[in-house]
Amino acid sequence: MDDRQTQAARAQAGWAAWQRGDAAAARDAFEAVAQAGVATPQLWLLLAQARAATGADPAAIAAALDRVLAAEPRNRQALVLRGDHAEDDRAACSFYALALAGATDADRRQPLLAGAQAKLDAAAARFAGHLRACVAEAAAGARFEEAVALVTGEKQLFLQQPTSFFFPGLPHRQFFDPAEFGWAGALAAAAPAIRAELDALIASGAGSAPYVQADASRASRGHALLNDARWSAFHLIENGTPHGLNAPRCPRTLAALAGAPMPQIPGRSPMALFSMLRPRTHIPPHHGMLNTRLIVHLPLIVPGRCRLRVGNESRDVRAGELMIFDDSIEHEAWNDSDEERVVLLFEVWRPELTAAERAGLVTLFGSIGIYQGGQ
């Protein structure tokens, strides 16, 4: 029997021993084949398992697995086992993550990868706990807290993704504090008068339309609430023009809005309306058209169980409490109650834009609005 046949026989004997549960005999046979220099990646994998089963040093187990991965870098079983025998959580997670990369949902439900995901999650939780303990006394503010939540994986990163126009260099902020805006206090104080005009509009039974409407002259991108009255609007100013029916009925609302820095762009802005969300209605995640504006909500009729999510932060909607946010960041809203929710909704300039930049944008957007093109 030549040496190759001898090593093949040893490998077979090792496999037979492994099958009958004799890990020590299997290890010895596999070790002999490995020392002869003819071990295949599969035999190195079996040797790693046999070493682990017989209490070998973790470094020896890892060395065998490294031989597998040198030949087959995406061998999932070897990656998971290598993670199990890594020297620390960070090293282990690198192997688990690679094993899971590109796996189908069906693959992830199998014991090997399901176990890897569980170990990855447990390691992430330990890491988050470690960081939280280390910075517990930092008291560095909300931005620092969000940064920690991002690095621990407790929150997802959301950035501005306007559907039509992106202005570079503007901070990626989800919600803004109303106290940052000098006009906000007077607007909030006008809420009772605005609510009275809203009530009269609703009682009239006229003047509302679906918030999302199809434009026959444009290709439809589709929307879950297209032409759906469950999300309706009483427009006050639409595309820069006061609404013929609703605006005259709401003089105190328009007077309150006059103090806000709304864009003035012929044929386009400002925009102001009462946004009505019917009971048990969800506005699905979406992005606004521009990142040069902020959207303001003044909640007026809030039955409870109403929420707004912008990026990775969700807030309860409360009557009279202004919500100012960047709608170019993914956002969605819920009315989980059995009554209607209504907010005054309008747009204002981003405060970071200079007067020159605002003037340039007025010219740019105005030029876009009047362009008809030709073929």
N, C-alpha and C positions, 0 to 999 in steps of 0.2 A: 504493500500500500504506500503510495507516494505521499509527500507532505500535505498536498492540497486535499487529498482524500482523507488524510488523518484529521485535518482541521475541520473538514465537513462533518466527519463522524463525531468529533467533539462538539460541534455546534448542535448536531442532532441530539446528542446525549444531554447537552445542556437544556435544550428545549423540552425534552422528555422529563427531565428533573423538574423544570419550572412548572410544567403541566401537572405533575403529581404533588406539587407543593414543597419540594425540597429545594428551597432557595439557596442553601449553602452549596449543594452539589452543582446547581445551575451556575452560580457565580464562578465557581472554580473552573468549570468547563469554558464559560465565556471568557474568563480571564486568560486562559491558555490560548484561545483563538486570537484574542486581541494582542497578546504578546508576540504571536507569530506574524503579526502585521497583515492579516487577511480579513479582519473584521469588516463587515458591511455596516452601513448606518443602522439597519434594523438590529444587528447583533449588539452594537454599541448601546442602543436603546434598551435592549433586554439586559445588558450588563448593568446599566444604570439602575434599572428596576431591581435587579438581583442584589446589587450593592445596597440599595436603600432598604430592601427587605431583611438584610442581614446586619443592619446597623453600621454600615460603613461611614467613614468620615464624609461630611457633606461636600468637602472639596473634591473627593474622589468621585462622588456621584455627579457633581457638576462637570467634572472633567470629561466623563463619559458622554454626558449630554451635549457638551460643547463639540465633541467629535461628530455627533449626529447633525447638529445645526451647521457645522462647517460644510457638510455635504448637502443638507436639506434645510435651508434657512427658515422655511415656512412650515416645517413639520409641527403640527399643532400639539401632538402629544408630547413631543420633546420640549416645546416651548412652555407648556403648562408645568411639566415636571421640573424644568429649569427654574421657573418661577418659585416652585415649592421649595427648592434648595438654594435660593439666592441668599445673599448675606444680609440683606435688609429689605424693607418694604419698597423703597424706590426702585431698587434693582428688580425685585419680584414683579412689580407692576409693569415694568417695561416688557417683560416676557408675556405676562397675561394679556396686555393690550395688543401685542403683536399677534398672539394666538387668536384673539377675537376679531382682529381687523379683517374686513371683507367677509365675515361669516354671515350666512343667511339666518333668518329667524329660526328655521328648522334646525340648523347646526347649533345655534345658541341654546336650544332646548335640550340638547343631548347632555348627558352627565358631565363629560369632559369640559365643555365650554361653559355650561351652567355653573359648574364648580369654580372655573376660572373667574367668571363674572362676580360670583359671591365673594371670592377672595379679593378681587380688585375693589369691590365696594367696601369691604371691611377695612382694607388698607387705607382707602380714601377717608373713611370715617376716623381712623386713628390719626391720620395726618391732620384732618380738620380739627380734631380735639386738641392735638399738640399745639397747632397755631393759635387756636382760640385761648388756650391756657396761657400762652406766651404773651399775647397782646391784650389780655383781659383788663389790664389797668391802663391801657394806652390812652383812652378817651380822646381819640384823634378826630372825631367827627364822622358825619354820615358818608362822606366820600371815601374815607379810609375804611369804614365798615363794609362798604360795597366792594372795595378792592380786595379785602380779605375774603369776602364771600365768593368773589370770582376765582381767586386762586385756590380756594378749597373745593370748588365745584358746587357750592351751595346755590349759586346763581349763574345764569347763562349770560353771556355777553350779547347785547343788542346794540346795533349801530344805526345811524341814519341811513335809510334806503329810500329816498323819495322816488316816486314813480316817474316824474317828469323833469325835475330840475334839481341839481345838487350844487350848492354854493360851498366851496372848500373853506376849511379853517374854523368852522363853527363848533363849539364844544358839544360833545355827545351827552346831553343831559335829558333825562326822561321827564321828570316833573320839576317845575320851578316853584319857589316859595312866593306866594302872593305878596309877602312883605317886601319883596325886591322891587315892586312896581308901585310908583306913586299914585297911579290912577285906581288901583284895585280897591282901596278902602271905600271910596265914594261909590263905586259900582256895587259892592256888596251891601252897602247901606241902602241902596235903592231897591233891594230885592223885594220888599213888600209891595212897592208901587208897580214894579215889573210883574210881579205875580198877579196883581189885580188885572192888569191888561191881558196877561195870558189867559186868565180865567174867562174873561169876556170873549176872547178869540175862540176858545174851546166851546163856550156856550153858543156861539153863533153857528157852529156846525159847518163853517165854510172857510176856505183859505188854506187848507193843508194839502200836501201832496207827498207821495213816497219820496224819501230822502234820496234814494238811488234810482234814477230813471234812465231808461234807454234813450240814446240819441240815434235817430234813424239815419243820420248822415255819417255815423261813425261805426266802425266794426266794434261789436260788443265783446268785452273781455270776460263777461259773466260776473255775477255776484250772487251770493246766497239770498240776498234781500232785494234783488232787482225788481223794480216796480211793485214792491211789497209794502202795503200800508202798515205793517207791524213796526216799521221804522219810518216815521213820517216827519215832515217839517212844515212849520208855519214860517215861511221866508219873510224876513223884514227888509233885508237888502240882499239882492241876488245879482252877482256879476257886476257889482258897483252901482246898481240901480235900485232905488226903493221900490218895494213891492206895492203895486197899485191898490190892492185890497187891504193888506195887513199893516203896512207902514202907517197910514193915516190913523189907524186904531190904536197905535202904540207910541204916542208922542213922548211919554215919560221914559219909556225904554230907550228910544232913540236919543233922547237927551242924555241919559246915563252913558250910553255908548260913545257919545261925542268926546268924552274925555280920554278914551283909549286910543293908542297910536295904531289905528287900523290902516293898512295899506290903501292908498288911493290910486287905483290903476284903471283908467277908462276901459269899460267892457269886461273887467275881470274882478276887481276888488273895490270896496270891501265886501265881505260876506258876513251876514248875521241872521240868525234864525232861532226859533224854538224847536229843539229836537225832541221828538216824542218817541219813546220806546215802549211798545205794548207789553202786556204781561207775558212772562215766560218766553222772552225773546233774547236771543244772543246775537250780537254783531260779531262776526268771525274776525280773526286776525287779519289786519290789512295795514298798508302804509299810505300816508298822504302824498300829495303830488310834489310838495316843495319842502325844503328845510330852511327857508328864509322867513318863515312865520312860526308863531306858536298858536295853538288852539286854546281857547278859554271856555270853560264850562262854568256857568253859574247855576247850580242845581236849584230848582224851584218846587217841583213836585217829586218827592222822593218817598216812596212807600216803605222802604227798607229792602234789604237783600238785593241791592244794586251795587255793582262793582265796575271799576275801570282798571284795566291793566295796560301799562305802557312799559314795553321792554320787560325787565325782570321784576317790576314792582307793581303790585296790585293794591288799590285803595278802595275803601268803601265810599260810596257817594252819599254825602250828607247835605241836606237842604241849607242853602245860604253860604256854604263853604266853597270858595273858588277853587277850581282845579285848572292849572295852567301847564300844558305839556307840549312836547315836540311830536307832532303826529307823523313825521317822517320816520319815526321809530315804530316798529310793529306794535299795534295796540288792538284791543278788543274790549267789548262792554257787555254786561249782563243785566237784565232785569229779571230776577228769579221770583219776583213777587206776583201777586194776583191783581195788581193795579198798574196804571200807567206811570212811567217816569218821564219827566220833562225837564230839560235844561236849556238855558239860554246859551247858545253856541256862537262864537265869533272868532275872528282871527286878528292877531296883532303882529307887528314887525318883531323879529328877533332883536332883543336889546343890544346884542353885540355888533349889529350892523351900523356902520357910520352913516352920517347924513349923505355923504357922497355915494356910498354903496347903495343906499336906498334909492337915491335919484337915478343911479345907473340901472337898477332893477326895474324901476318904473318905466324907463325908456325901453329896456330889453323886453319886458313882458308886454308892453304896449305894442311893440313891433311884431312880436309873435302873434298877438291878437288880430292885427289888421292884415297879416299875410294870408293871401288866398292861393298863391302859387299858380302855376300853369303847366300845361303839358304840350 
